[in-house]
Amino acid sequence: MRRFSLGSSTDRKIVVLEVVGARMSVVRMKPDGTTTRQEKELPSESEARAASETVAHELLARGYVEHDAKRTAPATAPTSVSAKAAVPPPKPSRPAPKPAPPVREFDDEPPSSLFDDLEPASEPIAPLARLAPLPDSSSANGEPKKKKTGKKKKKKKAGDPDGLDKRVLAGVGAVAVVLVGILGYIAYDVFLKPASIIGKWGGSMVEHEISRSLTHTGYDLVLDAKKNASMTINGEFTTTGTYSVKGNRLKLALKDEDGDTNDREFKIKLGASTLDLMDPQSGKLIVQLIRLTGAPAAGGKAKADAKAAAELVDKDAGKSDPAADLKIASVELSAKDGAFRLRHPQGWETDTGARPDNTYSYIILTKDPAKIQIYADIQGSLMSGSDSAGQFEEGSELAPVHRAHEMYKKVAAGELSDYQEGKPDVFKGSGLGEGRISLFKASGGLFGSNLKGYHATLLTKDRRLSVLAYGPEKDFEKLKPAYLAVCRSLGH
């Protein structure tokens, strides 16, 4: 195969000669990349080579350059020794090949007559590829090109199992840090955080002197972050104002609803959940308060409760008609331990029980939707000082029955949601002497109707009788006579 070219790289023409046996083929490629191929079958291989030499001389005469010149004969002497040696003599049995035509002046394209006796090739020839551009200077100098970083690298990193393990470990480490932080905060809040006096405190103190009755005093103290203070005694007497703390001294500058000043000073011992109030002179413990909530606004709830109590008034509770009560409540019933007895209306369901030590008993009356609960407990009687009841005037707020009534109000508030009770009035008509009765309201729960009823308190020598008689608020006027008849029927 011999290759010839003419022209620069942009408009180069190429001719390729090839002899295979007695067949000679010529491939021509133009500057636009189109390629043609022609073939001719000669009588012998020597004649094919002679014809190939003739075409080669014509191309060299036109200015073509042979790229593999050292395999060919010199271009200027077609009859030179080397050319003659390259072409073997023809066999005597066949005629000698025709001499090559004389050299003519050609233009830049070989004359078509040069290839007229060649036949077109039947199979297509793929176009020859152009020469690749020269490499850039950085590659020529031997410096390696920098690899581009792109999405493929990121995808490989994303699929890297080592990278996945690192992310999992990082997540586990983050969770561990959060857990350590939470445990640290809990430890600080429980063991290391300084105690704060801000909050709502509650407690009570029972005092007993020889030859005198037991006295019970309840305290509710609210201190907020703005130095506001509120103190309620026995759940009824509320004073509000400000406070200050210096060392182990708590000073309260308070006023009651009438504007009267009631300044108090205590020696205090503050714990994480307790606040001891002591006499500043003697150091005697007055009461130990327990933290109830965080830091509510001082005096806010007390004012709301006072407003609600003022609206809960029932003047009919003090009136009595024994004949009418007997007609309404005619069925007698005694508690299981015999501590008290009562009468109730016909058709009501009853339930009674008592403790084996005879310190507590109850009767529960129900007729849907109404309920009457009577509880008799010895603790409430002892704490209120029932044996000194005769030493106080009628209706006195210092009377044991009044204190017992206020004490049970907290129990009722724990049993019924949104409990609001009015001011207690004197209650008469039962066989147990003077009592107290209050009107109250409560919530019936998420799907229940609002409740309304009576809270009544009576004392025996060794028991406090606490009554909660209530039902739907809309039925209160209809049920009120039965409530009052049962309360007035209580006796030994």
C-alpha positions as CSV (number, residue, x, y, z in Angstrom):
1,M,0.0,0.0,0.0
2,R,1.3,3.4,-1.0
3,R,-0.1,6.7,0.2
4,F,0.2,10.1,-1.5
5,S,-1.0,13.6,-0.3
6,L,-1.2,17.1,-1.7
7,G,-1.9,20.4,0.0
8,S,-2.0,21.6,3.6
9,S,-3.9,20.0,6.5
10,T,-7.1,22.0,5.9
11,D,-7.5,21.2,2.2
12,R,-5.4,18.1,1.8
13,K,-6.0,15.5,-0.9
14,I,-5.0,11.9,-0.4
15,V,-4.6,9.0,-2.8
16,V,-3.9,5.5,-1.7
17,L,-2.6,2.8,-4.1
18,E,-2.9,-0.9,-3.2
19,V,-2.0,-4.0,-5.1
20,V,-3.4,-7.3,-4.0
21,G,-2.4,-10.1,-6.4
22,A,-3.5,-9.1,-9.9
23,R,-5.9,-6.5,-8.6
24,M,-5.0,-2.8,-8.2
25,S,-7.2,-0.4,-6.2
26,V,-7.1,3.4,-5.9
27,V,-8.7,5.3,-3.0
28,R,-9.1,9.0,-3.2
29,M,-10.1,11.4,-0.4
30,K,-11.1,15.0,-1.0
31,P,-10.7,17.9,1.5
32,D,-14.4,17.7,2.4
33,G,-13.9,14.1,3.6
34,T,-15.7,12.3,0.8
35,T,-14.0,9.2,-0.4
36,T,-14.1,7.1,-3.6
37,R,-12.5,3.8,-4.4
38,Q,-11.8,2.2,-7.8
39,E,-10.4,-1.2,-8.7
40,K,-9.0,-3.0,-11.8
41,E,-8.3,-6.6,-12.4
42,L,-5.0,-7.1,-14.5
43,P,-3.8,-10.3,-16.2
44,S,-1.0,-10.9,-13.6
45,E,0.4,-9.5,-10.4
46,S,3.4,-8.1,-12.3
47,E,1.2,-6.1,-14.6
48,A,-0.8,-4.9,-11.6
49,R,2.4,-3.6,-10.0
50,A,3.5,-2.0,-13.2
51,A,0.2,-0.2,-13.5
52,S,0.5,0.9,-9.9
53,E,4.0,2.4,-10.6
54,T,2.6,4.2,-13.6
55,V,-0.1,5.9,-11.5
56,A,2.5,6.7,-8.8
57,H,4.7,8.5,-11.3
58,E,1.8,10.5,-12.5
59,L,0.9,11.5,-8.9
60,L,4.5,12.5,-8.1
61,A,4.7,14.5,-11.3
62,R,1.6,16.4,-10.2
63,G,3.3,17.4,-6.9
64,Y,1.9,14.7,-4.6
65,V,4.2,13.5,-1.9
66,E,4.5,9.9,-1.1
67,H,4.5,9.3,2.7
68,D,6.2,5.9,2.5
69,A,8.9,6.9,0.0
70,K,11.6,4.6,1.2
71,R,9.5,1.6,0.0
72,T,9.2,3.1,-3.5
73,A,11.5,3.8,-6.4
74,P,12.8,7.4,-7.0
75,A,10.2,9.6,-8.5
76,T,12.5,11.3,-11.1
77,A,13.7,8.1,-12.9
78,P,10.9,5.8,-13.8
79,T,13.3,3.8,-15.9
80,S,16.1,3.7,-13.2
81,V,17.8,0.5,-12.0
82,S,15.8,0.4,-8.9
83,A,12.6,0.8,-10.8
84,K,13.6,-2.0,-13.1
85,A,14.5,-4.2,-10.3
86,A,11.2,-3.5,-8.6
87,V,9.2,-4.6,-11.7
88,P,9.9,-8.2,-12.7
89,P,10.1,-9.0,-16.4
90,P,6.9,-10.1,-18.1
91,K,6.3,-13.7,-18.8
92,P,7.0,-14.7,-22.5
93,S,3.5,-16.2,-22.8
94,R,1.7,-12.9,-22.2
95,P,2.1,-9.6,-24.0
96,A,4.1,-6.8,-22.4
97,P,2.3,-4.0,-20.6
98,K,1.6,-0.8,-22.4
99,P,4.1,1.9,-21.8
100,A,3.1,4.7,-19.5
101,P,1.8,7.8,-21.3
102,P,4.0,10.9,-21.4
103,V,4.0,13.3,-18.4
104,R,1.6,16.1,-19.0
105,E,0.9,19.4,-17.2
106,F,-1.8,18.7,-14.6
107,D,-3.8,21.0,-12.4
108,D,-4.0,20.2,-8.6
109,E,-6.4,17.3,-9.2
110,P,-5.3,14.1,-11.0
111,P,-6.8,13.8,-14.5
112,S,-9.9,11.6,-14.5
113,S,-8.4,9.7,-17.5
114,L,-5.8,8.3,-15.1
115,F,-8.5,6.2,-13.4
116,D,-10.9,5.7,-16.4
117,D,-10.0,2.1,-16.8
118,L,-10.6,1.4,-13.1
119,E,-13.9,0.0,-12.0
120,P,-15.8,1.4,-9.0
121,A,-15.6,-0.7,-5.8
122,S,-18.9,-2.5,-4.8
123,E,-18.4,-2.1,-1.0
124,P,-18.5,1.3,0.6
125,I,-15.4,2.9,2.1
126,A,-15.7,4.5,5.5
127,P,-14.4,8.1,5.5
128,L,-10.9,8.6,6.8
129,A,-10.8,10.4,10.1
130,R,-9.3,13.9,10.3
131,L,-6.1,14.3,12.2
132,A,-6.7,15.2,15.9
133,P,-5.8,18.7,17.1
134,L,-2.5,19.2,18.7
135,P,-2.5,18.7,22.5
136,D,-2.3,21.9,24.7
137,S,0.9,23.2,26.1
138,S,0.4,21.8,29.6
139,S,0.1,18.2,28.2
140,A,3.0,18.8,25.9
141,N,5.2,19.8,28.8
142,G,4.4,16.6,30.6
143,E,2.3,18.2,33.3
144,P,-0.8,16.1,34.1
145,K,-4.2,17.8,33.7
146,K,-6.2,18.4,36.8
147,K,-9.2,16.2,37.1
148,K,-12.5,17.9,37.1
149,T,-14.6,17.5,40.2
150,G,-18.3,17.1,39.5
151,K,-21.5,15.2,40.2
152,K,-19.9,11.8,39.4
153,K,-17.4,12.3,42.2
154,K,-20.1,13.3,44.5
155,K,-22.2,10.3,43.6
156,K,-19.2,8.0,44.2
157,K,-18.8,9.6,47.5
158,A,-22.5,9.2,48.3
159,G,-22.3,5.5,47.5
160,D,-19.1,5.1,49.5
161,P,-19.8,2.7,52.4
162,D,-17.2,4.4,54.5
163,G,-19.0,7.7,54.0
164,L,-22.3,6.1,55.0
165,D,-20.7,4.7,58.2
166,K,-19.3,8.1,59.1
167,R,-22.8,9.7,58.7
168,V,-24.4,7.0,60.9
169,L,-21.7,7.5,63.6
170,A,-22.2,11.2,63.4
171,G,-26.0,10.8,63.9
172,V,-25.4,8.4,66.9
173,G,-23.0,10.9,68.4
174,A,-25.5,13.8,68.0
175,V,-28.2,11.7,69.8
176,A,-25.8,10.8,72.5
177,V,-24.9,14.5,73.0
178,V,-28.6,15.4,73.3
179,L,-29.2,12.7,75.8
180,V,-26.2,13.8,77.9
181,G,-27.5,17.3,77.8
182,I,-31.0,16.3,78.9
183,L,-29.6,14.2,81.8
184,G,-27.3,17.0,82.8
185,Y,-30.2,19.5,82.9
186,I,-32.3,17.1,85.0
187,A,-29.3,16.6,87.4
188,Y,-28.8,20.4,87.6
189,D,-32.5,21.1,88.1
190,V,-32.9,18.5,90.8
191,F,-29.5,18.6,92.7
192,L,-27.6,21.7,91.7
193,K,-30.1,24.4,90.8
194,P,-30.4,27.0,93.6
195,A,-33.8,26.9,95.4
196,S,-36.2,29.7,94.5
197,I,-38.8,31.3,96.7
198,I,-40.9,32.2,93.7
199,G,-44.0,30.0,93.3
200,K,-47.2,28.9,95.0
201,W,-46.9,27.4,98.5
202,G,-49.4,25.7,100.7
203,G,-49.6,24.0,104.1
204,S,-51.3,23.9,107.4
205,M,-50.5,23.7,111.1
206,V,-52.4,22.0,113.9
207,E,-51.8,23.4,117.4
208,H,-52.8,21.7,120.6
209,E,-52.4,22.9,124.2
210,I,-53.1,21.0,127.3
211,S,-56.7,21.5,128.5
212,R,-57.5,23.4,125.3
213,S,-58.9,22.3,121.9
214,L,-57.0,21.6,118.7
215,T,-56.7,24.5,116.3
216,H,-56.0,24.1,112.6
217,T,-54.7,27.0,110.4
218,G,-54.2,26.7,106.7
219,Y,-51.8,28.9,104.7
220,D,-51.6,29.6,101.0
221,L,-48.7,31.9,99.9
222,V,-48.1,33.1,96.4
223,L,-44.8,34.9,95.5
224,D,-44.1,35.9,91.9
225,A,-41.0,37.2,90.1
226,K,-42.3,40.8,90.2
227,K,-42.2,40.9,94.0
228,N,-46.0,40.6,94.3
229,A,-47.3,38.5,97.2
230,S,-50.6,37.0,98.3
231,M,-51.4,35.2,101.5
232,T,-54.7,33.4,102.3
233,I,-55.5,32.1,105.8
234,N,-57.9,29.1,106.1
235,G,-58.9,29.5,102.5
236,E,-60.9,32.6,103.2
237,F,-59.0,35.7,104.4
238,T,-56.8,37.0,101.6
239,T,-54.3,39.8,101.7
240,T,-52.2,41.0,98.8
241,G,-49.2,43.3,98.4
242,T,-45.4,42.9,97.9
243,Y,-42.5,41.0,99.5
244,S,-38.8,41.2,100.0
245,V,-36.1,38.7,101.0
246,K,-33.0,39.6,102.9
247,G,-30.9,36.7,104.1
248,N,-33.2,34.4,106.0
249,R,-35.9,37.0,106.5
250,L,-39.1,37.3,104.5
251,K,-41.0,40.5,104.8
252,L,-44.6,40.8,103.6
253,A,-46.2,44.2,103.1
254,L,-49.9,43.2,102.7
255,K,-53.3,44.8,102.6
256,D,-56.8,43.2,102.9
257,E,-59.8,44.0,100.7
258,D,-60.7,47.0,102.9
259,G,-57.2,48.5,102.5
260,D,-56.1,47.7,106.1
261,T,-52.3,47.1,106.4
262,N,-51.2,43.7,107.5
263,D,-47.4,43.6,107.5
264,R,-45.7,40.4,108.5
265,E,-42.1,39.1,108.9
266,F,-40.9,35.5,109.0
267,K,-37.6,33.8,109.5
268,I,-37.4,31.3,106.7
269,K,-35.7,28.1,105.7
270,L,-35.9,27.5,102.0
271,G,-35.6,24.0,100.4
272,A,-36.0,22.7,96.9
273,S,-39.7,22.0,97.6
274,T,-40.4,23.3,101.1
275,L,-40.5,26.7,102.8
276,D,-40.5,26.9,106.6
277,L,-42.0,30.0,108.1
278,M,-40.7,30.6,111.7
279,D,-41.2,33.2,114.3
280,P,-38.4,35.9,113.7
281,Q,-37.7,36.2,117.5
282,S,-38.0,32.7,118.9
283,G,-37.3,30.7,115.7
284,K,-40.4,28.6,116.5
285,L,-41.9,26.8,113.4
286,I,-45.2,28.4,112.5
287,V,-45.9,26.3,109.4
288,Q,-44.1,24.3,106.8
289,L,-45.3,25.1,103.2
290,I,-45.0,22.8,100.2
291,R,-44.3,24.1,96.7
292,L,-47.5,23.6,94.7
293,T,-46.8,25.3,91.3
294,G,-44.1,27.3,89.6
295,A,-44.9,31.0,89.7
296,P,-48.5,32.2,89.2
297,A,-49.5,35.8,89.3
298,A,-49.9,36.7,93.0
299,G,-53.5,37.5,94.0
300,G,-55.0,36.8,90.6
301,K,-56.8,33.6,91.4
302,A,-57.8,34.8,94.8
303,K,-59.6,37.8,93.3
304,A,-61.3,35.6,90.7
305,D,-62.5,33.2,93.4
306,A,-63.7,36.1,95.6
307,K,-65.8,37.4,92.6
308,A,-67.3,34.0,91.9
309,A,-68.1,33.5,95.6
310,A,-69.9,36.8,95.7
311,E,-72.2,35.6,93.0
312,L,-73.1,32.2,94.6
313,V,-75.7,33.2,97.2
314,D,-78.9,31.3,98.1
315,K,-81.1,32.8,100.8
316,D,-83.5,29.8,100.8
317,A,-80.9,27.6,102.4
318,G,-81.6,29.1,105.9
319,K,-85.3,28.6,105.7
320,S,-86.8,25.3,107.1
321,D,-90.3,23.7,107.1
322,P,-90.1,20.3,109.0
323,A,-93.5,19.1,107.7
324,A,-92.5,19.8,104.1
325,D,-89.1,18.1,104.6
326,L,-90.7,15.0,106.1
327,K,-93.0,14.8,103.1
328,I,-90.1,15.0,100.7
329,A,-87.6,12.8,102.6
330,S,-89.5,10.0,104.4
331,V,-87.2,7.0,104.2
332,E,-84.9,6.6,107.2
333,L,-81.3,5.2,106.8
334,S,-78.4,4.9,109.2
335,A,-74.7,4.7,108.4
336,K,-73.0,1.3,108.6
337,D,-71.1,2.2,111.8
338,G,-74.1,4.0,113.3
339,A,-72.3,7.4,113.4
340,F,-75.2,9.3,112.0
341,R,-78.7,8.8,110.4
342,L,-80.8,10.6,107.8
343,R,-84.0,10.5,105.8
344,H,-84.1,10.4,102.0
345,P,-86.8,10.6,99.3
346,Q,-88.4,7.3,98.1
347,G,-87.0,5.8,94.9
348,W,-83.4,6.9,95.5
349,E,-80.6,4.3,95.4
350,T,-78.5,4.0,98.6
351,D,-75.0,2.8,99.4
352,T,-73.3,2.9,102.8
353,G,-69.9,1.7,104.2
354,A,-67.4,2.2,107.0
355,R,-63.9,1.5,108.1
356,P,-63.3,-1.3,110.6
357,D,-61.7,1.1,113.1
358,N,-64.9,3.3,113.2
359,T,-63.1,6.4,112.2
360,Y,-64.8,6.9,108.8
361,S,-68.2,6.1,107.3
362,Y,-70.4,7.3,104.4
363,I,-73.8,7.2,102.7
364,I,-74.3,7.9,99.0
365,L,-77.8,8.6,97.6
366,T,-78.3,8.7,93.8
367,K,-81.2,9.2,91.5
368,D,-80.0,10.1,88.0
369,P,-78.9,12.8,87.4
370,A,-78.7,13.9,91.1
371,K,-76.3,12.7,93.8
372,I,-76.0,13.3,97.6
373,Q,-72.8,12.2,99.3
374,I,-72.4,12.3,103.2
375,Y,-69.0,11.6,104.7
376,A,-68.3,11.3,108.5
377,D,-64.7,11.4,109.5
378,I,-63.0,11.8,112.9
379,Q,-60.0,13.6,111.6
380,G,-62.0,16.7,110.5
381,S,-63.7,16.8,113.9
382,L,-60.4,16.7,115.8
383,M,-58.7,19.3,113.6
384,S,-61.5,21.8,113.8
385,G,-61.9,21.4,117.6
386,S,-65.6,20.3,117.8
387,D,-65.5,20.0,121.6
388,S,-65.3,23.8,121.9
389,A,-68.2,24.6,119.7
390,G,-70.3,26.2,122.5
391,Q,-67.6,28.8,123.2
392,F,-68.4,30.9,120.1
393,E,-71.3,33.1,119.0
394,E,-73.7,32.0,116.4
395,G,-72.3,32.5,112.9
396,S,-68.7,33.2,114.1
397,E,-66.0,32.5,111.6
398,L,-63.8,31.3,114.4
399,A,-66.3,28.5,115.3
400,P,-65.0,24.9,114.8
401,V,-67.8,24.1,112.4
402,H,-66.8,27.1,110.2
403,R,-63.2,25.9,110.2
404,A,-64.3,22.4,109.4
405,H,-66.4,23.6,106.5
406,E,-63.5,25.6,105.0
407,M,-61.2,22.6,105.4
408,Y,-63.4,20.3,103.4
409,K,-63.8,22.9,100.6
410,K,-60.3,21.9,99.5
411,V,-61.3,18.3,99.3
412,A,-64.4,19.1,97.2
413,A,-62.3,21.2,94.9
414,G,-60.1,18.1,94.3
415,E,-63.0,15.9,93.5
416,L,-64.9,18.2,91.1
417,S,-63.4,20.2,88.2
418,D,-63.5,24.0,88.2
419,Y,-65.0,24.0,91.7
420,Q,-66.2,27.5,92.9
421,E,-68.0,27.9,96.2
422,G,-69.8,30.8,97.7
423,K,-69.6,32.3,101.1
424,P,-70.8,29.9,103.8
425,D,-74.1,30.7,105.7
426,V,-75.4,29.5,109.0
427,F,-77.4,26.3,108.6
428,K,-80.1,25.3,111.0
429,G,-82.9,22.7,111.3
430,S,-81.0,19.5,111.9
431,G,-80.6,17.6,115.1
432,L,-76.9,18.4,115.2
433,G,-77.0,22.0,116.0
434,E,-75.5,24.9,114.1
435,G,-73.9,24.1,110.8
436,R,-72.6,25.8,107.6
437,I,-73.9,25.6,104.1
438,S,-72.6,27.0,100.8
439,L,-73.8,27.1,97.2
440,F,-71.2,25.8,94.7
441,K,-70.7,25.3,90.9
442,A,-68.4,22.9,89.1
443,S,-67.7,21.5,85.6
444,G,-69.3,18.2,84.5
445,G,-66.3,17.2,82.5
446,L,-65.6,17.2,78.8
447,F,-69.1,16.1,77.6
448,G,-71.1,16.6,80.8
449,S,-73.3,19.6,81.7
450,N,-72.3,22.1,84.4
451,L,-73.0,21.1,88.0
452,K,-74.6,23.1,90.8
453,G,-75.4,22.1,94.4
454,Y,-74.8,22.5,98.2
455,H,-71.9,21.9,100.4
456,A,-73.0,21.5,104.0
457,T,-71.1,20.8,107.2
458,L,-72.3,19.6,110.7
459,L,-70.3,18.4,113.7
460,T,-71.0,15.7,116.3
461,K,-68.8,15.2,119.4
462,D,-66.4,13.0,117.4
463,R,-67.3,13.3,113.7
464,R,-67.4,15.9,111.0
465,L,-70.3,15.4,108.6
466,S,-69.6,16.8,105.1
467,V,-72.4,16.8,102.5
468,L,-72.1,17.4,98.8
469,A,-75.6,17.4,97.1
470,Y,-75.5,18.3,93.4
471,G,-76.8,17.6,89.9
472,P,-77.0,19.4,86.5
473,E,-77.2,23.1,86.9
474,K,-80.4,23.3,84.8
475,D,-82.2,21.0,87.3
476,F,-81.0,22.7,90.4
477,E,-84.3,24.5,91.3
478,K,-86.2,21.3,90.9
479,L,-83.8,19.3,93.1
480,K,-83.0,21.9,95.7
481,P,-85.9,20.9,98.1
482,A,-84.6,17.3,98.2
483,Y,-81.1,18.4,98.8
484,L,-82.1,20.6,101.8
485,A,-84.5,18.0,103.2
486,V,-81.8,15.4,103.4
487,C,-79.3,17.9,105.0
488,R,-81.8,18.9,107.7
489,S,-82.7,15.3,108.4
490,L,-79.1,14.5,109.6
491,G,-78.9,13.5,113.3
492,H,-77.4,11.0,115.7
